[in-house]
Amino acid sequence: MKNEKSLVRKGILDLRPYIPGKPIEEVKRELGLKEVIKLASNETSIGPSPLAVEAIKKEVENINLYPEGSSRALREKIAHKLNLDKEMIIIGNGGDNIIDLIGMAFINEGDEVITGEITFPAYETITKIMGGELISVKLKNFRFDLEEIIQRINKKTKIIFLCNPNNPTGTIVEKKEVADFMEKVPPEVIVVFDEAYYDYVKDKNYPDSLSYVLEGKNVIIIRTFSKIAGIAGVRVGYGIASPELIGDLRRVVNPFTTNRLAQVAALASLDDEEHYKKVLKSNQEGKKYLYKELKELGLFYLPTEANFVFIDLKEDSGPIFEKLLRKGVIVRQGKTWDCPNFIRVTIGTAYENKRFIQAIKEVMSF
Amino acid sequence: MKIKFKRKEKIDLTNSYFKYPLPLELIKELAKELKDINLYPSGREYIKLREVLADYVGLKTKNILPANGSDEVIEIIARSYQGEVLIPIPTFSQYEISADRSGLPKVLVNCLQDREYNINYSTQQLDKASLVWICNPNNPTGSEIPRDKIIDILQRAKGMVIVDECNYEYLGKTVIDLIDKYPNLIISRSFSKSFGLAGLRLGFAISNSQNIKKLAAFGQYFRVNRMAEKAAGKVLKYLDYYQESWKKIKKVRDNFVRQINELGFFAYNSKSNFVLVEFNNKKETERVWDYLKENNIYTLPGWEKNEFSGLENRFIRFTVGAEWEMDRVAEVLAKY
């Protein structure tokens, strides 16, 4: 056999496989708990769109057939909703898949990719796999520092990933600063707005990223059905960009990447306005409740535009995470993002939020 | 269990999926698994899935990497290695397409001569290549690649040898027992062709644990959806039903090959769930293909680049469908 180093792509050798968070079943079994609530993965606590579930039930009998490769019906429906051409939409196996496609289509060895220091880790993973170099720019007041990002652009810069709202901070970059930023970004650099949490945003200063796509800029927007539609389990997300950029992404996409159930579920969820409103209402109420309780406890949190809250416990969150687990509450530890004093808590149902507050009162000394 | 077919006017023999109906109980069971669909695929279920697959093939979980269809297995492999790729044409298109997508140089080696498909990689080629593809049984010829031949390639190759066994269940022969002996061996399997889960997307890679770890850097757990995670275990409970179906498909296939040859066309002997038929030239093939279409019979011609690498225009591939479908094809062709 050849020397392994010459055979395996360099990026692969450097990577550590992702370790998923603890699933409910495992925590229950390990700790002998009857009820466990999971506020760790920013899923929709009140469940999937009922219309999506019905659509899947009907489609199950067709699973021996290959999926329609380009998810044409879904592309058409999304395009129609956004008043775009369907050639400006690509569907993938979850939003992660779109991030990977962007990396595979555009990152060459030695290219630089800029993103924030505390953000979703998938940008880093695909950059490394493709042999690119990740430039992590420190956040400023827990927000992407667009001015500093501009300073870091050079000839090697290929892509800038902006997670907006940002995971795990829940913060956004605003309309005006984005407008300035877009003026200064060289036209050949691709700006990606990862808007997985787009539907939850209430802030009026949230930028209209679609306007940049329509202006013909090198902008790609990522959205997902995993969050508000509540169908993370079937895996479906999409990208929006110019037909040229979407064409580039289609060149690297796997022929049958989006499964049949995902396609029909996503289609149905687009019609489910009732569920959409219900999720938003629940999120708003949950947010208000958590803010109030956290304030009373004197805990610092970042006001969020998403369905999770990033909370500073002012002490190592590791032991508290373990204690919460013993109370049957799973959250995400800040050490994932080198913020060891923080936890990220998904906004759950009213009951789940109460359970969380009760548990944190019990495990921390106030 | 009795195998029942819905009769439809249109006969679609294009994609080579499992054309038999899935057990009704299985469909009911799958439809029940929807209450947690708002949750991301579960790491725990993923581990269980690896256990189920390991159990099915008789290996350890550390030897198994599930993926979003075997197309993704092919892609993960092309993305994980670097260097030249050897492709034995005519064969399945994705080896070539994945090499192109990953920017890997490729060498297409013609292996079809005098209506015999024999993989004939030279020592020089095997010295140089990083990825060496073998499709067994080969798509679209349906040819079996003898075990001796695969071992010979494994011994001579300096790079990784990937045996695509996505139609394994029809051939019944595998080289997975060799993964410890040959550290350069990776096998790809699918649930689309033999188990009817093409719409759900589930495939998996088999290799020694070191190779699987490397492939896992790119093939992460959340790529396999929650339904697929659970489906494999449920499907395998109906193995008897499937085995009966495969037997039936093989019988229909062999009968179809005989019928076609009796009509004076040339059908390749197949060890898979499709049959390749060779015509005299492109013109005749086009005429036959159109004629079949006019008769509501849909097939894949040699010029279908999404499916085939290096297949000439004078071929048509027929997926093996129900007995009545194949009889109908023969009947229509008899009148050509």
Interface residues (C-beta under 8 A of the other chain):
Chain A: M1 K2 S6 L7 V8 R9 I12 L13 L15 R16 P17 Y18 P20 G21 K22 P23 E25 E26 K38 S41 E43 T44 S45 G47 P48 A52 V53 I56 K57 E59 V60 E61 N62 I63 N64 L65 Y66 P67 N93 G94 D96 N97 M104 I129 S226 G230 I231 A232 G233 V234 R235 R251 V252 N254 P255 F256 T257 N259 R260 L261 A262 A265
Chain B: N15 Y17 F18 K19 Y20 P21 L22 I27 L30 A31 L34 K35 D36 I37 N38 L39 Y40 P41 S42 G43 R44 E45 Y46 N68 G69 D71 E72 E75 R79 S80 Y81 Q82 G83 Q94 R101 S102 S130 K158 G159 M160 P183 N184 S192 G196 L197 A198 G199 L200 R201 K213 K214 A216 A217 F218 Q220 Y221 F222 R223 N225 R226 M227 A228 N306
